């Protein structure tokens, strides 16, 4: 376990950088984690992915497969990598406050 701190933001992360307590997540945490990922500002496109990931996780207790993420958001995998350099699993799921995906998001 690692304590992630950015200003007043403090959350516990696992050894791979994913939040241990999803209830701690909020927009401010997302922005802090995004900065840690090298994303200066979360745009509407970022939030479309984050919101979809969070909704899918809540409904299915799992992250979506890549093709579902692309189909439902309308973004190509290339565009997702443009938005999240570390990709949908390491970048987007992390910023969205989700646990490390078991599948190939």
Secondary structure, DSSP 8 states (H G I E B T S, - for coil): -EEEEETTEEEEE-TTS-BS-GGG--HHHHHHHHHHTT-SS--HHHHHHHHHHHHHHHHHSS---HHHHHHHH---HHHHHHH-TTHIIIIIIHHTT----SS--
